[in-house]
Amino acid sequence: MFITFEGIEGSGKSTQLKKCEEFLTKKGYPILVTKEPGGTDLGKTIRNWLLNPETTFHHRYSELLLFIADRCEHVESIIKPALSEKKIVLCDRFKDSTLAYQYAGRQGDKTLIYSLNNLVTIDPDITLLFDCRIETGLSRAKARAKLDRFEDENTAFHQRIQDMYHTLAKKHSDRFNIISTEDSIDNVFNKTISLLEEALHKKGYHES
């Protein structure tokens, strides 16, 4: 089963993924946790380039192509092998992030971005969209560390991303689940893990 965690900067998705990893591991579920970019050795290098505030790209689509290269390698070397072993894959960001950030945020060419996104043919079974106000997310991001290239973008950029996430959630309501993070971490986790365990049981997964 392939489960992705999505959201704007500071939405709390990575915190919730970590808590889900700890909970499901203790319960004995066969899981693999990964992320984009950075799920492979190559991806870690790409991640450093992409997030570094000092990185400057001279071509409009250099950033996009790095994300796509990361995903192609990530899927073939990490995600597909784990799924073939019947593991539950929890992934921090996937295709929806490309649409939200590169198509909506960067306002790239729709046809090109959808075409490149489709180089990878697998899709999530479930997508958890962690949702909060942009002001809340950016405030959290500023509180935890120096802002990266994406966090440091203007409010309009983040608004376009959030709007696209909501559009995708409506279009793919069969797999999207929106979870508000305008609440305590524990309350958000309780909602998240309840939803996940219900889905896992339906798929035949049970704690050992």
Secondary structure, DSSP 4 states (H G I P E B T S, - for coil): -EEEEEESTTSSHHHHHHHHHHHHHHTT--EEEEETTTSSHHHHHHHHHHH-TT---SSTTHHHHHHHHHHHHHIIIIIHHHHHTT-EEEEES-HHHHIIIIIIIS---HHHHHHHHTTS----SEEEEEE--HHHHHHHHHHHSS--TTTTS-HHHHHHHHHHHHHHHHHTTTTEEEEE-SS-HHHHHHHHHHHHHHHHHHTT----
